Structures are given as C-alpha cells and as structure tokens.
Amino acid sequence: MAAATLIAGLGSFAPLAAAAEDTGVVFPAAVADQPRHVVPVAVGASGFLRYEQGLGHFWTPYSGPERPLNLGAEGPEADGTYGAGSDYIASFNPNAPGGGWVRLVNVAEDVTWTVPLPSGHRYVGTFGTTVVTTTQSDEGAPRAWHLFRSSPGSSAPVPDTVVTGWPADAEPAAKAVTGDDGGILAGYTAGDVTRPVWIDLATAKVRPVAPERTAPSAGTVHTATEVAEWTKDGVVRFYAKGSADASGPLAETASTELAHHEGDLLLGAVGERLIVARASGQGGSAPYRLVSVPRAGGEETELLAYGRESALPTSDGGLLVVGGTAADKLAVTRISATADGTALTALTDVTPLSSKPRALTFDHGRIASIDRMPDETNTVLSRAVSVSGPLAAGATRTRGDLGLALDHCTDSSPCKAPFTTGDGRMVINQPQGLDPSPAIVVEPDATEGRPISDEFTYFRVFGVSGRYAIGAGDLKSTGRTRTVTLDLDTGKQLATFATGYEREDVELYGDTVWAAGTGGTVTGYDARTGAAKRTITVASGCGTPENIRVTAHWLGWECWGSGWKAGIYDLDTNVNRSYGDAYAVLGDGYVVKAGDGDLVVTDVRGAQPVEKGTYRPNDFDFQEGAWAVDTATGRLAYESNRAGDLTVADLGVPASPLARIDADVPAAATAADGAISWKPRWWLSKPAGSWTLILTDNATGATVRTLTGGEARGMLAAAWDGKDDAGRLAADGSYAWTLTAKAADGSGADLEQRGELRLGGV
C-alpha cells in the first residue's frame, strides 16, 4: 500500500514529516479525509461518555477537563452497556466468577462498587444503578429479564428481581435500545412484528407501546415523561409513561403527521420540538440533515446540515447529537430547549481518523514500526531520521504487511516490534496465536519477507545485530533447540548456547553473545563459533546474572543473591558501577527508566548518576504510547499525543567514539573471468558520516587505490574491483588496506582498521 493510497470510505491519507521547535522533529500521524466514528454512549447529570473510534472512551463533564476511562471492552454501544441516565459508568467483566461482575463508577464523585452476577446470566446494561441481565432456560425458550437494584457502598447481596408483564407470545429482545435511571426502552417480537416497550425500573413491569400497531417503525425515543414513536406511515404518536404505580400498555396522548422518507430517523424530542435525521443522500460519514419539527406539526427548521444517527437524551430534557456545518466539521452537540425553539452548543469536536504506532524499533536513525492506519488495517512503516548535522525528519515509507498476518495485531493483543539489524534489515517474529513458523527477514527494499532459515519449522528471535540473529526454535531434523545464533545472510545455524529459551538470558551485540554464568559472571562468546572470548565478574555473592544488556562498551546486569543487585559494567575500563534502579533501556552511557507514564533519561558515565531529561509518551485510555530508543545515535522516538504523532528527540548524552563491532573482510580475492571482486564489510557502533579505504602494494609501498564513501548506517560496505586509480588491473600479490571512518555525529576519534589481502589469478 502506497503512502497516499485511497482507502474505501475514508479518502486519501499520507504521512509527512516536519520539524517542531525545541522538541525535536515530528512525524505527524497519517490522517483520513473524514472524521472518526464518535458516539455518545452514556449521559449523566454532570457530563457524558463518548466512544472515539481507535481511541477508546472519554468522560466529558459539562464543565472541566475530559478524561479517558479504561472500561475493559471498547465499543460504540449506546444501549446501556456502559451505563445510562446518571453519572454512573459501568464496565462488565465476563471473566469474573459466576456470571461475571459489573463495576460501577460515579465519575463525578469517584465512588466505585461492584455488582456480582449469577451464573447463567447475560449482561444487558446498567440504568442508573440498576444492573440488567437476561436468562434463558434453554435454547429457543423465551428470555427472562432481571433487575439487580444496587446501592452505593452496600455490602448486602443485591436482590434479583424478574421483569414481568411481557405480552403473550412475546419474544423479549436480548438487548436494550436506550434508557435512563427510571426505565428502559426495549422491544419484543410477536410473530412477524417487532414492537417497543418501556420497562419501569421501580415496578419491574413491562409497559407495551401500542402492541396492536403493525406499521414499521422509523424510531422510538423517550423523554422524562413520555415515549414517542414515528412509524413509516407518516405519523408520530406520543405515549405517557404515567405514574409510578401505572401498569399495562402506555396510553397514547397525542399524535401528529410527519412525512417519512426512506432512511429518515426520529432522534429525540426537545421541548416542543421533534429532532429528526433526514436522509440527505450525501453519503460519507454524515449522511443526514438534522432538523427540528414542531411536535404539533408545522414547518421544519434545519439545525445541522450534516449529521449522524447517534443521539442520547440528557437529564435536563435536551439531546446529544453528532453533526456540523460540513462533513469534515462535526462535533458532539447539545440541543437544548428555548422559549422559541432550540439552541445548539458544540461540546467536543470530532477529529479525523489517524494512524497510531502500535510498536516500534529505532536503530541507526531508522524507525521501523507496526502502525494501525486510519482504515484500521495494520501496516509496517519505515521512517528515516538524520544522523549527520541537525536533527531532521526524513522520508516515511509504507511497507505493507510484508507477508505477515498483521490483522492479528490489536490493542488487546499487540504484536511485538520488528527487530532491526542496524544495517537496514528487519527481522520480525510471526504474530502470536498463529501456527508456529519461522521469523522473517526483510531486506531494506523488499516488499515481502523471507523465512529466517530453511532449517527450522519454527524459530522465535530474541535479538539481532548486524548479520546475526539469536533465538530458539524447532529444527526440522532434530526438534527443539536451545538458544542458537543464525547467519542472516545464509539462514544457517551457527553456535548453540546452553542458556535456556528466554531472551533475558542472553544479549547479542555485534559479533558477541553475552550470556550469564554462575557466581556473578558474564561471558562473551563468539557469535559464529560459540568460543568463549572474555569473562567478567559483575557481582559477588549472587547467583546467575539476568537481564543482560549491552550497548557500545557498556554492559548492564541484575542478579539475586543476598538481596537484589544491579549495575553497569564498563567493558573498556573494567569499572563496575552499582546502579540500584530498574531501567528499561541501556544506552551509550545512559539509561532510560519507564514509570508512571514518564521516560526518565539518566547519564551514568560519572561517579554519580545525573538525570538529563523526562519525556511523556501519550497515555490516552490508559494505553502507554509506543516508544523506542536509538542507542546508536542517542535519540528517542515516542508517540507524543493521542492523534498518533511520533516525536523524535535528542537525549543529550554524548556518544562514545565510533567503534567496529563486527567485520567480514575476505583475506583474499581471486580473478574470475577477468574480473576481481573484494567486498569487505564492517558493522559499526554508530553511524559514520564518511569513510576512506586505501589499498597499498606491500611490495612497493605505493598506494594502488583509494576508495571513499559517504554516510554509513550500521554497516560500512566497500568494494574493490582489483584495479588501480588509473583503471588498470593490479598485479598478483599482497596488499595492505587501511580504513578510516569519521563519526556522523562529529564526536570522538576517527575509527581506523587495518589488514592485508592477497590478490591472485590476475
């Protein structure tokens, strides 16, 4: 999918990039042409609850700031599922014992209590503080409705009251239509006819609405005192709810003629006006004109040129609707009664659908993420950030699903972020819940990934670095393996490490696998051969270290012995710094701690830690926004607002000098068909801004060829065709090479690497 693909029903969208003063740079979220789906789902005396597509639920008081609410399930149901007619908001937990429980929260007074439901009951909704359920003795039997009238703070069992008075041969509906703290507007089916009813909560009695009527309904609404039904024969009839002890069908008190056209809906009644949604034929996300009509009949008045069908009555006799002056300028709007008609008050704007990063990785100036797009599909995005000169945002590329089942990535079941190798490749584990299969490798310009190895039926990656991956899986030949390294170029298994099956047991950095040993030791092993290269002692008096993390020349560790210990070991100086706080990321001389919604960056290079800055990812609906640290450049990428914008900031800790962390340098090059190809590769601790490779004839000492290159992120790759600077093939023999690379960030000494190669067969 291209960055400006047209999405059915949503219009075009395209992610762009722009600088933000003093806060780094911002990659704005992709935005659709049309506003998101927004539905008022519950209304109380002090405010209302709305559902926003892709964002969750928000409580908006009529005065004061709004706040997100975590209700467990997210959806647009306005039928009492989340409460109705009061400031009590309900959330249902179906996994609790018995039939689940309903948690009630008075958002105006911060009062909370729980109503347990008996086994076999299905939750319908909550009206005021009355929880409503249904039961069926067996499939096909009529439903019974039950009321659980709860009291705030009461510890007494909540009595179960069965609703009575359904018409003969009625099949009660499974859900409500709407309601308030006094009753429920619901329905039933008798034969081929569906009719509305009012259920009085005080008496637990069903009050049918004109059970004899057969004309199809165009909407049934209610106010504090009456129920109104518009039938498609062009008549609106009004029925009084009556006194608290009334029973039987509601009494019809008045009627008025109101022409009906296909698609028209009755939304509510405000004062002496009916609020009607007239199908406009304009399509899009707001396909109605909202008008008011005198309840006694008369000329229509247009209220909003564009509207949706969502509407809920307010406790003061008003109505909440969604509409506006244009299809892309909608708001949740309150319609109130006035002496001469109605008044409109826009309460909260409806924002466009936008993308959201679900998970991301940041490495050598490249951000790889899985994003939920405005059409609510998932796709992989690649974003580039400058590594030389001032911080700047580069291009955003839409990569599609890369052959992965990304539809399994949801807010409740998130997918893990891609692994990035530093040299432009991605390695991605298959989403959980699918048949086991190997992770995939995605080359820099590929539109689809390839299995990481043909040797495995399943392989889960723990980490990657350069040309290596580490993980565990099931070999086709012998079955389950312990932790092994794979060559990403060939897919071949390399070395095996007896460290278990968890990523916390090992850390792969460059050409070294760091694994915990006994007695507080950590050993670095060759990633290709498994041979031990170096062992350090990070702590005495503890067992096996865990949570091993390595960046540049820093190694972080934790262990349990005589209490919990943690520290950061400098692999260059062999100085072990105690660091007692838990942290999420080890950077190049700093750590990033995550807690209470904040990301705190602390410099750990000196004798005492120094806090450098605090960042706060967006946390709408209690979901922490995605974030990632580029330990190679010392930058942070984080979702900075609920619109889904991604901000990149410098963390302000100077990086270590440029270093080589792995190399693949052939020792010889042989002519074939008159051509020579020598292709060395060096993997770097941070990006290089430029490089020079000089080849010298060992026999004469003369410089044969000078190769140069520009920016190199993660991997520096050169190629020599065996020719001198004049274009002539060099003679057989021994040659020395010298690589000099300058850091892209301009800090630290140049990197120098030297070696020899033999040229033959010229």
Secondary structure, DSSP 4 states (H G I P E B T S, - for coil): --TTPEETTTEE-----EEETTTEEEEPPPEEEEEPPEEEEEE-SSEEEEEETTTEEEEEESSS--EEE--SS-----SSTT--SSSEEEEEETTSSTT-EEEEEETTTTEEEEEE--TT-EEEEEETTEEEEEE-SSTTSPPEEEEEE--TT--SPPPEEE-B-PPTT-EE-SS--EE-SSEEEEEEEETTEEEEEEEETTTTEEEES-TT--SPEEEEEE-SSEEEEEETTTEEEEEE---TT--SSPEEEEEEE----TT-EEEEEETTEEEEEEE-S--TT--EEEEEEETT----EEEEEEEEEEEEE-TTS-EEEEEEEETTEEEEEEEEEETTEEEEEEEEE-PEEE-EEEEEEEETTEEEEEEE-TTS-EEEEEEEE--SSS--EEEEEEEETTTS-GGG--SSSPPPPPEE-SSS-EEEPPPTTS---B-EEE-TT-SS-EES-SSEEEEEEEEEETTEEEEEEEETTTEE--EEEEETTT--EEEEE-S-S-GGGEEEETTEEEEE-STTEEEEEETTT--EEEEEE--SSBSS-EEEEEETTEEEEEEEBSSEEEEEEETTTTEEEE--S--SEE-SSEEEEEETTEEEEEE-SSSS-EEEEEE----GGG-PPPEEEETTTTEEEEE-STT--EEEEE---PPPPP-EEEEE--SEEE-BTTB--B--EEEESS-EEEEEEEEEETTT--EEEEEEE--BSSEEE--B-SB-TTSPBPPSEEEEEEEEEEETT--SPPEEEEEEEEEE--
